[in-house]
Amino acid sequence: MPARFAFTVKRAWWQTRWFFLALALLLALGVRGVWKWRMKCVLNYKAELERTVAARTPSKRWRQLRGGKPCGWPRTPWNNV
């Protein structure tokens, strides 16, 4: 009778559920970090643009003479309704 030995081979560490869970968590945190960084850049650009527009905008009296409408506002009979 031949000798027998039963054994099981465990999965490699990169094939375990814990690894995939950690990888998914890391990916989610990375996406969130990139999103937060991008939003910070957009908000900084928006604030800079608002400061630039405020500095270049004509006086309040000029805006009142124009009716408070932006320069590119379409002029139609329905605007004054």
mmCIF file of the N, C-alpha and C atoms, coordinates in Angstrom:
data_MODEL
# 
_entry.id   MODEL 
# 
loop_
_atom_site.group_PDB 
_atom_site.id 
_atom_site.type_symbol 
_atom_site.label_atom_id 
_atom_site.label_alt_id 
_atom_site.label_comp_id 
_atom_site.label_asym_id 
_atom_site.label_entity_id 
_atom_site.label_seq_id 
_atom_site.pdbx_PDB_ins_code 
_atom_site.Cartn_x 
_atom_site.Cartn_y 
_atom_site.Cartn_z 
_atom_site.occupancy 
_atom_site.B_iso_or_equiv 
_atom_site.pdbx_formal_charge 
_atom_site.auth_seq_id 
_atom_site.auth_comp_id 
_atom_site.auth_asym_id 
_atom_site.auth_atom_id 
_atom_site.pdbx_PDB_model_num 
ATOM 1   N N  . MET A 1 1  ? 0.837   -1.175  0.000   1.00 0.00 ? 1  MET A N  1 
ATOM 2   C CA . MET A 1 1  ? 0.000   0.000   0.000   1.00 0.00 ? 1  MET A CA 1 
ATOM 3   C C  . MET A 1 1  ? 0.893   1.253   0.000   1.00 0.00 ? 1  MET A C  1 
ATOM 4   N N  . PRO A 1 2  ? 0.649   2.198   -0.961  1.00 0.00 ? 2  PRO A N  1 
ATOM 5   C CA . PRO A 1 2  ? 1.461   3.408   -1.019  1.00 0.00 ? 2  PRO A CA 1 
ATOM 6   C C  . PRO A 1 2  ? 1.116   4.369   0.123   1.00 0.00 ? 2  PRO A C  1 
ATOM 7   N N  . ALA A 1 3  ? 2.069   5.149   0.496   1.00 0.00 ? 3  ALA A N  1 
ATOM 8   C CA . ALA A 1 3  ? 1.854   6.143   1.560   1.00 0.00 ? 3  ALA A CA 1 
ATOM 9   C C  . ALA A 1 3  ? 1.090   7.336   0.990   1.00 0.00 ? 3  ALA A C  1 
ATOM 10  N N  . ARG A 1 4  ? 0.185   7.855   1.799   1.00 0.00 ? 4  ARG A N  1 
ATOM 11  C CA . ARG A 1 4  ? -0.607  9.022   1.392   1.00 0.00 ? 4  ARG A CA 1 
ATOM 12  C C  . ARG A 1 4  ? -0.480  10.112  2.445   1.00 0.00 ? 4  ARG A C  1 
ATOM 13  N N  . PHE A 1 5  ? -0.507  11.341  1.945   1.00 0.00 ? 5  PHE A N  1 
ATOM 14  C CA . PHE A 1 5  ? -0.437  12.491  2.843   1.00 0.00 ? 5  PHE A CA 1 
ATOM 15  C C  . PHE A 1 5  ? -1.380  13.556  2.288   1.00 0.00 ? 5  PHE A C  1 
ATOM 16  N N  . ALA A 1 6  ? -2.375  13.933  3.034   1.00 0.00 ? 6  ALA A N  1 
ATOM 17  C CA . ALA A 1 6  ? -3.348  14.941  2.593   1.00 0.00 ? 6  ALA A CA 1 
ATOM 18  C C  . ALA A 1 6  ? -2.885  16.325  3.059   1.00 0.00 ? 6  ALA A C  1 
ATOM 19  N N  . PHE A 1 7  ? -2.924  17.252  2.157   1.00 0.00 ? 7  PHE A N  1 
ATOM 20  C CA . PHE A 1 7  ? -2.581  18.624  2.520   1.00 0.00 ? 7  PHE A CA 1 
ATOM 21  C C  . PHE A 1 7  ? -3.363  19.572  1.631   1.00 0.00 ? 7  PHE A C  1 
ATOM 22  N N  . THR A 1 8  ? -3.455  20.827  2.077   1.00 0.00 ? 8  THR A N  1 
ATOM 23  C CA . THR A 1 8  ? -4.126  21.870  1.291   1.00 0.00 ? 8  THR A CA 1 
ATOM 24  C C  . THR A 1 8  ? -3.140  23.003  1.065   1.00 0.00 ? 8  THR A C  1 
ATOM 25  N N  . VAL A 1 9  ? -3.250  23.602  -0.074  1.00 0.00 ? 9  VAL A N  1 
ATOM 26  C CA . VAL A 1 9  ? -2.392  24.740  -0.412  1.00 0.00 ? 9  VAL A CA 1 
ATOM 27  C C  . VAL A 1 9  ? -3.216  26.005  -0.212  1.00 0.00 ? 9  VAL A C  1 
ATOM 28  N N  . LYS A 1 10 ? -2.728  26.845  0.663   1.00 0.00 ? 10 LYS A N  1 
ATOM 29  C CA . LYS A 1 10 ? -3.432  28.104  0.907   1.00 0.00 ? 10 LYS A CA 1 
ATOM 30  C C  . LYS A 1 10 ? -3.172  29.057  -0.253  1.00 0.00 ? 10 LYS A C  1 
ATOM 31  N N  . ARG A 1 11 ? -4.114  29.967  -0.419  1.00 0.00 ? 11 ARG A N  1 
ATOM 32  C CA . ARG A 1 11 ? -3.950  30.984  -1.456  1.00 0.00 ? 11 ARG A CA 1 
ATOM 33  C C  . ARG A 1 11 ? -2.794  31.906  -1.096  1.00 0.00 ? 11 ARG A C  1 
ATOM 34  N N  . ALA A 1 12 ? -2.208  32.486  -2.112  1.00 0.00 ? 12 ALA A N  1 
ATOM 35  C CA . ALA A 1 12 ? -1.166  33.486  -1.867  1.00 0.00 ? 12 ALA A CA 1 
ATOM 36  C C  . ALA A 1 12 ? -1.807  34.711  -1.223  1.00 0.00 ? 12 ALA A C  1 
ATOM 37  N N  . TRP A 1 13 ? -1.025  35.527  -0.539  1.00 0.00 ? 13 TRP A N  1 
ATOM 38  C CA . TRP A 1 13 ? -1.587  36.664  0.192   1.00 0.00 ? 13 TRP A CA 1 
ATOM 39  C C  . TRP A 1 13 ? -2.293  37.647  -0.723  1.00 0.00 ? 13 TRP A C  1 
ATOM 40  N N  . TRP A 1 14 ? -1.873  37.740  -1.975  1.00 0.00 ? 14 TRP A N  1 
ATOM 41  C CA . TRP A 1 14 ? -2.523  38.686  -2.889  1.00 0.00 ? 14 TRP A CA 1 
ATOM 42  C C  . TRP A 1 14 ? -3.797  38.109  -3.511  1.00 0.00 ? 14 TRP A C  1 
ATOM 43  N N  . GLN A 1 15 ? -4.135  36.877  -3.156  1.00 0.00 ? 15 GLN A N  1 
ATOM 44  C CA . GLN A 1 15 ? -5.366  36.266  -3.641  1.00 0.00 ? 15 GLN A CA 1 
ATOM 45  C C  . GLN A 1 15 ? -6.421  36.142  -2.548  1.00 0.00 ? 15 GLN A C  1 
ATOM 46  N N  . THR A 1 16 ? -6.176  36.715  -1.393  1.00 0.00 ? 16 THR A N  1 
ATOM 47  C CA . THR A 1 16 ? -7.108  36.590  -0.278  1.00 0.00 ? 16 THR A CA 1 
ATOM 48  C C  . THR A 1 16 ? -8.167  37.687  -0.335  1.00 0.00 ? 16 THR A C  1 
ATOM 49  N N  . ARG A 1 17 ? -9.235  37.445  0.366   1.00 0.00 ? 17 ARG A N  1 
ATOM 50  C CA . ARG A 1 17 ? -10.319 38.435  0.427   1.00 0.00 ? 17 ARG A CA 1 
ATOM 51  C C  . ARG A 1 17 ? -9.860  39.692  1.146   1.00 0.00 ? 17 ARG A C  1 
ATOM 52  N N  . TRP A 1 18 ? -9.043  39.535  2.173   1.00 0.00 ? 18 TRP A N  1 
ATOM 53  C CA . TRP A 1 18 ? -8.554  40.692  2.913   1.00 0.00 ? 18 TRP A CA 1 
ATOM 54  C C  . TRP A 1 18 ? -7.733  41.610  2.019   1.00 0.00 ? 18 TRP A C  1 
ATOM 55  N N  . PHE A 1 19 ? -6.954  41.045  1.152   1.00 0.00 ? 19 PHE A N  1 
ATOM 56  C CA . PHE A 1 19 ? -6.152  41.857  0.244   1.00 0.00 ? 19 PHE A CA 1 
ATOM 57  C C  . PHE A 1 19 ? -7.052  42.631  -0.712  1.00 0.00 ? 19 PHE A C  1 
ATOM 58  N N  . PHE A 1 20 ? -8.061  41.964  -1.276  1.00 0.00 ? 20 PHE A N  1 
ATOM 59  C CA . PHE A 1 20 ? -8.966  42.653  -2.195  1.00 0.00 ? 20 PHE A CA 1 
ATOM 60  C C  . PHE A 1 20 ? -9.777  43.725  -1.484  1.00 0.00 ? 20 PHE A C  1 
ATOM 61  N N  . LEU A 1 21 ? -10.155 43.454  -0.231  1.00 0.00 ? 21 LEU A N  1 
ATOM 62  C CA . LEU A 1 21 ? -10.873 44.460  0.548   1.00 0.00 ? 21 LEU A CA 1 
ATOM 63  C C  . LEU A 1 21 ? -9.968  45.670  0.809   1.00 0.00 ? 21 LEU A C  1 
ATOM 64  N N  . ALA A 1 22 ? -8.730  45.419  1.200   1.00 0.00 ? 22 ALA A N  1 
ATOM 65  C CA . ALA A 1 22 ? -7.791  46.518  1.438   1.00 0.00 ? 22 ALA A CA 1 
ATOM 66  C C  . ALA A 1 22 ? -7.507  47.284  0.149   1.00 0.00 ? 22 ALA A C  1 
ATOM 67  N N  . LEU A 1 23 ? -7.405  46.577  -0.956  1.00 0.00 ? 23 LEU A N  1 
ATOM 68  C CA . LEU A 1 23 ? -7.167  47.217  -2.247  1.00 0.00 ? 23 LEU A CA 1 
ATOM 69  C C  . LEU A 1 23 ? -8.347  48.108  -2.640  1.00 0.00 ? 23 LEU A C  1 
ATOM 70  N N  . ALA A 1 24 ? -9.568  47.620  -2.433  1.00 0.00 ? 24 ALA A N  1 
ATOM 71  C CA . ALA A 1 24 ? -10.757 48.422  -2.745  1.00 0.00 ? 24 ALA A CA 1 
ATOM 72  C C  . ALA A 1 24 ? -10.813 49.662  -1.859  1.00 0.00 ? 24 ALA A C  1 
ATOM 73  N N  . LEU A 1 25 ? -10.485 49.492  -0.575  1.00 0.00 ? 25 LEU A N  1 
ATOM 74  C CA . LEU A 1 25 ? -10.478 50.634  0.336   1.00 0.00 ? 25 LEU A CA 1 
ATOM 75  C C  . LEU A 1 25 ? -9.423  51.648  -0.074  1.00 0.00 ? 25 LEU A C  1 
ATOM 76  N N  . LEU A 1 26 ? -8.251  51.173  -0.419  1.00 0.00 ? 26 LEU A N  1 
ATOM 77  C CA . LEU A 1 26 ? -7.180  52.060  -0.869  1.00 0.00 ? 26 LEU A CA 1 
ATOM 78  C C  . LEU A 1 26 ? -7.564  52.797  -2.154  1.00 0.00 ? 26 LEU A C  1 
ATOM 79  N N  . LEU A 1 27 ? -8.193  52.099  -3.062  1.00 0.00 ? 27 LEU A N  1 
ATOM 80  C CA . LEU A 1 27 ? -8.645  52.722  -4.306  1.00 0.00 ? 27 LEU A CA 1 
ATOM 81  C C  . LEU A 1 27 ? -9.699  53.793  -4.030  1.00 0.00 ? 27 LEU A C  1 
ATOM 82  N N  . ALA A 1 28 ? -10.648 53.487  -3.143  1.00 0.00 ? 28 ALA A N  1 
ATOM 83  C CA . ALA A 1 28 ? -11.687 54.461  -2.802  1.00 0.00 ? 28 ALA A CA 1 
ATOM 84  C C  . ALA A 1 28 ? -11.080 55.697  -2.149  1.00 0.00 ? 28 ALA A C  1 
ATOM 85  N N  . LEU A 1 29 ? -10.128 55.491  -1.251  1.00 0.00 ? 29 LEU A N  1 
ATOM 86  C CA . LEU A 1 29 ? -9.478  56.633  -0.611  1.00 0.00 ? 29 LEU A CA 1 
ATOM 87  C C  . LEU A 1 29 ? -8.666  57.441  -1.619  1.00 0.00 ? 29 LEU A C  1 
ATOM 88  N N  . GLY A 1 30 ? -8.045  56.768  -2.567  1.00 0.00 ? 30 GLY A N  1 
ATOM 89  C CA . GLY A 1 30 ? -7.297  57.473  -3.602  1.00 0.00 ? 30 GLY A CA 1 
ATOM 90  C C  . GLY A 1 30 ? -8.203  58.323  -4.480  1.00 0.00 ? 30 GLY A C  1 
ATOM 91  N N  . VAL A 1 31 ? -9.338  57.758  -4.873  1.00 0.00 ? 31 VAL A N  1 
ATOM 92  C CA . VAL A 1 31 ? -10.297 58.502  -5.698  1.00 0.00 ? 31 VAL A CA 1 
ATOM 93  C C  . VAL A 1 31 ? -10.816 59.705  -4.927  1.00 0.00 ? 31 VAL A C  1 
ATOM 94  N N  . ARG A 1 32 ? -11.126 59.491  -3.646  1.00 0.00 ? 32 ARG A N  1 
ATOM 95  C CA . ARG A 1 32 ? -11.621 60.592  -2.823  1.00 0.00 ? 32 ARG A CA 1 
ATOM 96  C C  . ARG A 1 32 ? -10.550 61.678  -2.681  1.00 0.00 ? 32 ARG A C  1 
ATOM 97  N N  . GLY A 1 33 ? -9.312  61.277  -2.484  1.00 0.00 ? 33 GLY A N  1 
ATOM 98  C CA . GLY A 1 33 ? -8.227  62.248  -2.354  1.00 0.00 ? 33 GLY A CA 1 
ATOM 99  C C  . GLY A 1 33 ? -8.029  63.060  -3.621  1.00 0.00 ? 33 GLY A C  1 
ATOM 100 N N  . VAL A 1 34 ? -8.081  62.403  -4.760  1.00 0.00 ? 34 VAL A N  1 
ATOM 101 C CA . VAL A 1 34 ? -7.938  63.111  -6.035  1.00 0.00 ? 34 VAL A CA 1 
ATOM 102 C C  . VAL A 1 34 ? -9.111  64.060  -6.230  1.00 0.00 ? 34 VAL A C  1 
ATOM 103 N N  . TRP A 1 35 ? -10.313 63.598  -5.869  1.00 0.00 ? 35 TRP A N  1 
ATOM 104 C CA . TRP A 1 35 ? -11.497 64.460  -6.004  1.00 0.00 ? 35 TRP A CA 1 
ATOM 105 C C  . TRP A 1 35 ? -11.370 65.685  -5.110  1.00 0.00 ? 35 TRP A C  1 
ATOM 106 N N  . LYS A 1 36 ? -10.959 65.499  -3.858  1.00 0.00 ? 36 LYS A N  1 
ATOM 107 C CA . LYS A 1 36 ? -10.817 66.640  -2.947  1.00 0.00 ? 36 LYS A CA 1 
ATOM 108 C C  . LYS A 1 36 ? -9.738  67.605  -3.439  1.00 0.00 ? 36 LYS A C  1 
ATOM 109 N N  . TRP A 1 37 ? -8.627  67.065  -3.948  1.00 0.00 ? 37 TRP A N  1 
ATOM 110 C CA . TRP A 1 37 ? -7.565  67.918  -4.470  1.00 0.00 ? 37 TRP A CA 1 
ATOM 111 C C  . TRP A 1 37 ? -8.071  68.725  -5.662  1.00 0.00 ? 37 TRP A C  1 
ATOM 112 N N  . ARG A 1 38 ? -8.814  68.065  -6.546  1.00 0.00 ? 38 ARG A N  1 
ATOM 113 C CA . ARG A 1 38 ? -9.348  68.743  -7.734  1.00 0.00 ? 38 ARG A CA 1 
ATOM 114 C C  . ARG A 1 38 ? -10.341 69.831  -7.341  1.00 0.00 ? 38 ARG A C  1 
ATOM 115 N N  . MET A 1 39 ? -11.212 69.534  -6.364  1.00 0.00 ? 39 MET A N  1 
ATOM 116 C CA . MET A 1 39 ? -12.180 70.536  -5.927  1.00 0.00 ? 39 MET A CA 1 
ATOM 117 C C  . MET A 1 39 ? -11.474 71.732  -5.280  1.00 0.00 ? 39 MET A C  1 
ATOM 118 N N  . LYS A 1 40 ? -10.395 71.470  -4.550  1.00 0.00 ? 40 LYS A N  1 
ATOM 119 C CA . LYS A 1 40 ? -9.632  72.559  -3.951  1.00 0.00 ? 40 LYS A CA 1 
ATOM 120 C C  . LYS A 1 40 ? -9.051  73.446  -5.044  1.00 0.00 ? 40 LYS A C  1 
ATOM 121 N N  . CYS A 1 41 ? -8.520  72.829  -6.099  1.00 0.00 ? 41 CYS A N  1 
ATOM 122 C CA . CYS A 1 41 ? -7.970  73.600  -7.218  1.00 0.00 ? 41 CYS A CA 1 
ATOM 123 C C  . CYS A 1 41 ? -9.063  74.411  -7.910  1.00 0.00 ? 41 CYS A C  1 
ATOM 124 N N  . VAL A 1 42 ? -10.215 73.804  -8.120  1.00 0.00 ? 42 VAL A N  1 
ATOM 125 C CA . VAL A 1 42 ? -11.323 74.503  -8.784  1.00 0.00 ? 42 VAL A CA 1 
ATOM 126 C C  . VAL A 1 42 ? -11.804 75.676  -7.935  1.00 0.00 ? 42 VAL A C  1 
ATOM 127 N N  . LEU A 1 43 ? -11.948 75.467  -6.622  1.00 0.00 ? 43 LEU A N  1 
ATOM 128 C CA . LEU A 1 43 ? -12.423 76.547  -5.758  1.00 0.00 ? 43 LEU A CA 1 
ATOM 129 C C  . LEU A 1 43 ? -11.393 77.678  -5.663  1.00 0.00 ? 43 LEU A C  1 
ATOM 130 N N  . ASN A 1 44 ? -10.107 77.325  -5.640  1.00 0.00 ? 44 ASN A N  1 
ATOM 131 C CA . ASN A 1 44 ? -9.079  78.368  -5.639  1.00 0.00 ? 44 ASN A CA 1 
ATOM 132 C C  . ASN A 1 44 ? -9.118  79.164  -6.939  1.00 0.00 ? 44 ASN A C  1 
ATOM 133 N N  . TYR A 1 45 ? -9.298  78.466  -8.068  1.00 0.00 ? 45 TYR A N  1 
ATOM 134 C CA . TYR A 1 45 ? -9.389  79.149  -9.354  1.00 0.00 ? 45 TYR A CA 1 
ATOM 135 C C  . TYR A 1 45 ? -10.626 80.041  -9.403  1.00 0.00 ? 45 TYR A C  1 
ATOM 136 N N  . LYS A 1 46 ? -11.732 79.548  -8.855  1.00 0.00 ? 46 LYS A N  1 
ATOM 137 C CA . LYS A 1 46 ? -12.967 80.330  -8.838  1.00 0.00 ? 46 LYS A CA 1 
ATOM 138 C C  . LYS A 1 46 ? -12.784 81.605  -8.017  1.00 0.00 ? 46 LYS A C  1 
ATOM 139 N N  . ALA A 1 47 ? -12.152 81.486  -6.854  1.00 0.00 ? 47 ALA A N  1 
ATOM 140 C CA . ALA A 1 47 ? -11.923 82.664  -6.018  1.00 0.00 ? 47 ALA A CA 1 
ATOM 141 C C  . ALA A 1 47 ? -11.004 83.662  -6.721  1.00 0.00 ? 47 ALA A C  1 
ATOM 142 N N  . GLU A 1 48 ? -9.968  83.149  -7.371  1.00 0.00 ? 48 GLU A N  1 
ATOM 143 C CA . GLU A 1 48 ? -9.054  84.024  -8.106  1.00 0.00 ? 48 GLU A CA 1 
ATOM 144 C C  . GLU A 1 48 ? -9.782  84.715  -9.258  1.00 0.00 ? 48 GLU A C  1 
ATOM 145 N N  . LEU A 1 49 ? -10.628 83.983  -9.960  1.00 0.00 ? 49 LEU A N  1 
ATOM 146 C CA . LEU A 1 49 ? -11.391 84.557  -11.061 1.00 0.00 ? 49 LEU A CA 1 
ATOM 147 C C  . LEU A 1 49 ? -12.368 85.616  -10.562 1.00 0.00 ? 49 LEU A C  1 
ATOM 148 N N  . GLU A 1 50 ? -13.015 85.351  -9.420  1.00 0.00 ? 50 GLU A N  1 
ATOM 149 C CA . GLU A 1 50 ? -13.936 86.338  -8.869  1.00 0.00 ? 50 GLU A CA 1 
ATOM 150 C C  . GLU A 1 50 ? -13.199 87.619  -8.472  1.00 0.00 ? 50 GLU A C  1 
ATOM 151 N N  . ARG A 1 51 ? -12.000 87.468  -7.897  1.00 0.00 ? 51 ARG A N  1 
ATOM 152 C CA . ARG A 1 51 ? -11.214 88.664  -7.548  1.00 0.00 ? 51 ARG A CA 1 
ATOM 153 C C  . ARG A 1 51 ? -10.822 89.437  -8.804  1.00 0.00 ? 51 ARG A C  1 
ATOM 154 N N  . THR A 1 52 ? -10.436 88.709  -9.845  1.00 0.00 ? 52 THR A N  1 
ATOM 155 C CA . THR A 1 52 ? -10.048 89.370  -11.094 1.00 0.00 ? 52 THR A CA 1 
ATOM 156 C C  . THR A 1 52 ? -11.232 90.095  -11.715 1.00 0.00 ? 52 THR A C  1 
ATOM 157 N N  . VAL A 1 53 ? -12.381 89.450  -11.735 1.00 0.00 ? 53 VAL A N  1 
ATOM 158 C CA . VAL A 1 53 ? -13.577 90.076  -12.315 1.00 0.00 ? 53 VAL A CA 1 
ATOM 159 C C  . VAL A 1 53 ? -13.984 91.283  -11.489 1.00 0.00 ? 53 VAL A C  1 
ATOM 160 N N  . ALA A 1 54 ? -13.928 91.166  -10.161 1.00 0.00 ? 54 ALA A N  1 
ATOM 161 C CA . ALA A 1 54 ? -14.294 92.300  -9.309  1.00 0.00 ? 54 ALA A CA 1 
ATOM 162 C C  . ALA A 1 54 ? -13.347 93.476  -9.540  1.00 0.00 ? 54 ALA A C  1 
ATOM 163 N N  . ALA A 1 55 ? -12.081 93.181  -9.766  1.00 0.00 ? 55 ALA A N  1 
ATOM 164 C CA . ALA A 1 55 ? -11.121 94.261  -9.993  1.00 0.00 ? 55 ALA A CA 1 
ATOM 165 C C  . ALA A 1 55 ? -11.336 94.917  -11.351 1.00 0.00 ? 55 ALA A C  1 
ATOM 166 N N  . ARG A 1 56 ? -11.792 94.171  -12.328 1.00 0.00 ? 56 ARG A N  1 
ATOM 167 C CA . ARG A 1 56 ? -11.961 94.713  -13.681 1.00 0.00 ? 56 ARG A CA 1 
ATOM 168 C C  . ARG A 1 56 ? -13.377 95.201  -13.970 1.00 0.00 ? 56 ARG A C  1 
ATOM 169 N N  . THR A 1 57 ? -14.311 94.932  -13.073 1.00 0.00 ? 57 THR A N  1 
ATOM 170 C CA . THR A 1 57 ? -15.697 95.335  -13.296 1.00 0.00 ? 57 THR A CA 1 
ATOM 171 C C  . THR A 1 57 ? -15.815 96.848  -13.141 1.00 0.00 ? 57 THR A C  1 
ATOM 172 N N  . PRO A 1 58 ? -16.555 97.485  -14.040 1.00 0.00 ? 58 PRO A N  1 
ATOM 173 C CA . PRO A 1 58 ? -16.749 98.941  -13.934 1.00 0.00 ? 58 PRO A CA 1 
ATOM 174 C C  . PRO A 1 58 ? -17.480 99.296  -12.642 1.00 0.00 ? 58 PRO A C  1 
ATOM 175 N N  . SER A 1 59 ? -17.569 100.575 -12.381 1.00 0.00 ? 59 SER A N  1 
ATOM 176 C CA . SER A 1 59 ? -18.173 101.046 -11.136 1.00 0.00 ? 59 SER A CA 1 
ATOM 177 C C  . SER A 1 59 ? -19.646 100.641 -11.041 1.00 0.00 ? 59 SER A C  1 
ATOM 178 N N  . LYS A 1 60 ? -20.168 100.742 -9.821  1.00 0.00 ? 60 LYS A N  1 
ATOM 179 C CA . LYS A 1 60 ? -21.564 100.379 -9.574  1.00 0.00 ? 60 LYS A CA 1 
ATOM 180 C C  . LYS A 1 60 ? -22.501 101.306 -10.359 1.00 0.00 ? 60 LYS A C  1 
ATOM 181 N N  . ARG A 1 61 ? -22.141 102.545 -10.496 1.00 0.00 ? 61 ARG A N  1 
ATOM 182 C CA . ARG A 1 61 ? -22.974 103.502 -11.246 1.00 0.00 ? 61 ARG A CA 1 
ATOM 183 C C  . ARG A 1 61 ? -23.119 103.055 -12.706 1.00 0.00 ? 61 ARG A C  1 
ATOM 184 N N  . TRP A 1 62 ? -22.052 102.569 -13.312 1.00 0.00 ? 62 TRP A N  1 
ATOM 185 C CA . TRP A 1 62 ? -22.103 102.097 -14.695 1.00 0.00 ? 62 TRP A CA 1 
ATOM 186 C C  . TRP A 1 62 ? -23.038 100.897 -14.804 1.00 0.00 ? 62 TRP A C  1 
ATOM 187 N N  . ARG A 1 63 ? -22.991 100.015 -13.835 1.00 0.00 ? 63 ARG A N  1 
ATOM 188 C CA . ARG A 1 63 ? -23.897 98.856  -13.858 1.00 0.00 ? 63 ARG A CA 1 
ATOM 189 C C  . ARG A 1 63 ? -25.348 99.289  -13.713 1.00 0.00 ? 63 ARG A C  1 
ATOM 190 N N  . GLN A 1 64 ? -25.594 100.324 -12.899 1.00 0.00 ? 64 GLN A N  1 
ATOM 191 C CA . GLN A 1 64 ? -26.965 100.806 -12.738 1.00 0.00 ? 64 GLN A CA 1 
ATOM 192 C C  . GLN A 1 64 ? -27.475 101.426 -14.039 1.00 0.00 ? 64 GLN A C  1 
ATOM 193 N N  . LEU A 1 65 ? -26.614 102.120 -14.755 1.00 0.00 ? 65 LEU A N  1 
ATOM 194 C CA . LEU A 1 65 ? -27.010 102.716 -16.026 1.00 0.00 ? 65 LEU A CA 1 
ATOM 195 C C  . LEU A 1 65 ? -27.357 101.637 -17.052 1.00 0.00 ? 65 LEU A C  1 
ATOM 196 N N  . ARG A 1 66 ? -26.662 100.520 -16.989 1.00 0.00 ? 66 ARG A N  1 
ATOM 197 C CA . ARG A 1 66 ? -26.909 99.430  -17.939 1.00 0.00 ? 66 ARG A CA 1 
ATOM 198 C C  . ARG A 1 66 ? -28.090 98.565  -17.485 1.00 0.00 ? 66 ARG A C  1 
ATOM 199 N N  . GLY A 1 67 ? -28.677 98.867  -16.349 1.00 0.00 ? 67 GLY A N  1 
ATOM 200 C CA . GLY A 1 67 ? -29.801 98.083  -15.866 1.00 0.00 ? 67 GLY A CA 1 
ATOM 201 C C  . GLY A 1 67 ? -29.370 96.858  -15.063 1.00 0.00 ? 67 GLY A C  1 
ATOM 202 N N  . GLY A 1 68 ? -28.131 96.798  -14.661 1.00 0.00 ? 68 GLY A N  1 
ATOM 203 C CA . GLY A 1 68 ? -27.648 95.685  -13.860 1.00 0.00 ? 68 GLY A CA 1 
ATOM 204 C C  . GLY A 1 68 ? -27.455 94.402  -14.641 1.00 0.00 ? 68 GLY A C  1 
ATOM 205 N N  . LYS A 1 69 ? -27.574 94.459  -15.951 1.00 0.00 ? 69 LYS A N  1 
ATOM 206 C CA . LYS A 1 69 ? -27.439 93.257  -16.782 1.00 0.00 ? 69 LYS A CA 1 
ATOM 207 C C  . LYS A 1 69 ? -25.976 93.044  -17.159 1.00 0.00 ? 69 LYS A C  1 
ATOM 208 N N  . PRO A 1 70 ? -25.554 91.809  -17.243 1.00 0.00 ? 70 PRO A N  1 
ATOM 209 C CA . PRO A 1 70 ? -24.194 91.553  -17.719 1.00 0.00 ? 70 PRO A CA 1 
ATOM 210 C C  . PRO A 1 70 ? -24.022 92.021  -19.150 1.00 0.00 ? 70 PRO A C  1 
ATOM 211 N N  . CYS A 1 71 ? -22.801 92.205  -19.534 1.00 0.00 ? 71 CYS A N  1 
ATOM 212 C CA . CYS A 1 71 ? -22.480 92.759  -20.845 1.00 0.00 ? 71 CYS A CA 1 
ATOM 213 C C  . CYS A 1 71 ? -23.040 91.909  -21.981 1.00 0.00 ? 71 CYS A C  1 
ATOM 214 N N  . GLY A 1 72 ? -22.988 90.604  -21.871 1.00 0.00 ? 72 GLY A N  1 
ATOM 215 C CA . GLY A 1 72 ? -23.445 89.751  -22.945 1.00 0.00 ? 72 GLY A CA 1 
ATOM 216 C C  . GLY A 1 72 ? -24.905 89.358  -22.851 1.00 0.00 ? 72 GLY A C  1 
ATOM 217 N N  . TRP A 1 73 ? -25.672 90.035  -21.998 1.00 0.00 ? 73 TRP A N  1 
ATOM 218 C CA . TRP A 1 73 ? -27.074 89.679  -21.785 1.00 0.00 ? 73 TRP A CA 1 
ATOM 219 C C  . TRP A 1 73 ? -27.873 89.928  -23.060 1.00 0.00 ? 73 TRP A C  1 
ATOM 220 N N  . PRO A 1 74 ? -28.651 88.955  -23.497 1.00 0.00 ? 74 PRO A N  1 
ATOM 221 C CA . PRO A 1 74 ? -29.427 89.177  -24.724 1.00 0.00 ? 74 PRO A CA 1 
ATOM 222 C C  . PRO A 1 74 ? -30.492 90.234  -24.500 1.00 0.00 ? 74 PRO A C  1 
ATOM 223 N N  . ARG A 1 75 ? -30.614 91.136  -25.441 1.00 0.00 ? 75 ARG A N  1 
ATOM 224 C CA . ARG A 1 75 ? -31.593 92.218  -25.295 1.00 0.00 ? 75 ARG A CA 1 
ATOM 225 C C  . ARG A 1 75 ? -32.839 91.855  -26.086 1.00 0.00 ? 75 ARG A C  1 
ATOM 226 N N  . THR A 1 76 ? -33.859 91.467  -25.364 1.00 0.00 ? 76 THR A N  1 
ATOM 227 C CA . THR A 1 76 ? -35.137 91.134  -25.969 1.00 0.00 ? 76 THR A CA 1 
ATOM 228 C C  . THR A 1 76 ? -36.227 91.894  -25.219 1.00 0.00 ? 76 THR A C  1 
ATOM 229 N N  . PRO A 1 77 ? -37.411 92.008  -25.794 1.00 0.00 ? 77 PRO A N  1 
ATOM 230 C CA . PRO A 1 77 ? -38.489 92.715  -25.098 1.00 0.00 ? 77 PRO A CA 1 
ATOM 231 C C  . PRO A 1 77 ? -38.885 92.023  -23.806 1.00 0.00 ? 77 PRO A C  1 
ATOM 232 N N  . TRP A 1 78 ? -38.587 90.735  -23.662 1.00 0.00 ? 78 TRP A N  1 
ATOM 233 C CA . TRP A 1 78 ? -39.010 89.998  -22.478 1.00 0.00 ? 78 TRP A CA 1 
ATOM 234 C C  . TRP A 1 78 ? -38.059 90.152  -21.303 1.00 0.00 ? 78 TRP A C  1 
ATOM 235 N N  . ASN A 1 79 ? -36.883 90.762  -21.496 1.00 0.00 ? 79 ASN A N  1 
ATOM 236 C CA . ASN A 1 79 ? -35.938 90.940  -20.398 1.00 0.00 ? 79 ASN A CA 1 
ATOM 237 C C  . ASN A 1 79 ? -36.433 91.906  -19.354 1.00 0.00 ? 79 ASN A C  1 
ATOM 238 N N  . ASN A 1 80 ? -37.229 92.874  -19.731 1.00 0.00 ? 80 ASN A N  1 
ATOM 239 C CA . ASN A 1 80 ? -37.676 93.896  -18.799 1.00 0.00 ? 80 ASN A CA 1 
ATOM 240 C C  . ASN A 1 80 ? -38.973 93.541  -18.110 1.00 0.00 ? 80 ASN A C  1 
ATOM 241 N N  . VAL A 1 81 ? -39.444 92.317  -18.297 1.00 0.00 ? 81 VAL A N  1 
ATOM 242 C CA . VAL A 1 81 ? -40.698 91.900  -17.681 1.00 0.00 ? 81 VAL A CA 1 
ATOM 243 C C  . VAL A 1 81 ? -40.486 91.643  -16.228 1.00 0.00 ? 81 VAL A C  1 
# 
